[in-house]
């Protein structure tokens, strides 16, 4: 049965329509406080992104989400050693892991990997992750939705407030919200949107703080 998207809908569903599949919606640039992230867990490598339309299992048993059911046997994201280095290459490796962690959350409803690396000061991020959890608690599921952030700078510059704010391009794979085999919400893909990504770094590694749109774009 298709669920209502009115004001009476579950809070997670309401948030999904405005926050989900946005790569943790951009926050206010002035909120630069970062909390040190706990060490993320690790397991098998994350798979490449899926359109969510296929249902055939891969060699490792992963089955992408489709109208027929949620994803199964989704490999858990693994943070590479490079993603813990305070360098341009390290920051990009961290953002690639962030993409894996967010995609894993969309595919499974397990937001623990994403929460481990996202600042608690990013309220939009945490609301989005709460919405994702609510979707799966309500027995709905999602297809697709992998976000991507690609840095557009040749070097990292630490701002006076102790936060890195490199220029980047954000892209988001289109995603669908499924209820009992019926698509009830669809998000269009986005490509190469200019943004500033706010990152903190301390002795535990990188932490994702927020994104902010580039003025005039």
PEKADA-V888253 format. One record per pair of residues at least 12 apart in sequence whose C-alpha atoms are under 7 Angstrom apart, sorted by the first residue. I is the first residue (numbers start at 1). GAP is how many residues later the second one is. Records with the same first field share a line. If there is no record, write none. Layout:
I->GAP / GAP
This chain:
1->179
2->177 / 180 / 182
12->118 / 119 / 120 / 122 / 123
13->118 / 122
15->113 / 116
16->112 / 115
19->109
20->108
21->124 / 151 / 154
22->150
23->124
24->100 / 101 / 104
25->99 / 100
26->184 / 185 / 186
27->95 / 97 / 183 / 184 / 185
28->184
29->183
32->131 / 177
33->88
34->85 / 87 / 166 / 173 / 175
35->84 / 85
36->166 / 168 / 171
37->79 / 80 / 81 / 167 / 170
38->78
39->77
40->73 / 76
42->34 / 35 / 36 / 37
43->33 / 34 / 35
44->31 / 32 / 33 / 34
45->30 / 31 / 32 / 33
46->29 / 30 / 31 / 32 / 54
47->28
49->97
50->14 / 94
51->93
52->12 / 13 / 14 / 91 / 92
53->12 / 13
54->12
61->12
62->12
65->77 / 78
66->77
67->111 / 114 / 115
68->113
69->112
70->71 / 72
71->36 / 37
76->28
77->23 / 24
79->18
84->121 / 122
88->67 / 68
92->58 / 59
95->54
98->16
99->47 / 48 / 49
101->12 / 13
102->12
103->42 / 43
106->26 / 36 / 39
107->35 / 36
109->23 / 24 / 27
110->23
111->18
117->90 / 91
118->89 / 90 / 91
119->88 / 89 / 90
122->87 / 88
140->38 / 39
141->36 / 37 / 38
142->33 / 34 / 35 / 36
143->32 / 33 / 34
144->29 / 30 / 31 / 32
145->27 / 28 / 29 / 30
146->26 / 27
147->24 / 25 / 26
148->22 / 23 / 24
149->19 / 20 / 21 / 22
150->18 / 19 / 20
151->15 / 16 / 17 / 18
152->15 / 16 / 17
153->13 / 14
163->35 / 36 / 37
164->34 / 35 / 36
165->31 / 32 / 33 / 34
166->30 / 31
167->28 / 29 / 30
168->26 / 27 / 28 / 29
169->23 / 24 / 25 / 26
170->21 / 22 / 23 / 24 / 25
171->19 / 20 / 21 / 22
172->17 / 18 / 19
173->16 / 17
174->13 / 14 / 15
175->12 / 13
194->19 / 20
195->16 / 17 / 18 / 19
196->15 / 16 / 17 / 18
197->13 / 14 / 15
198->12 / 13
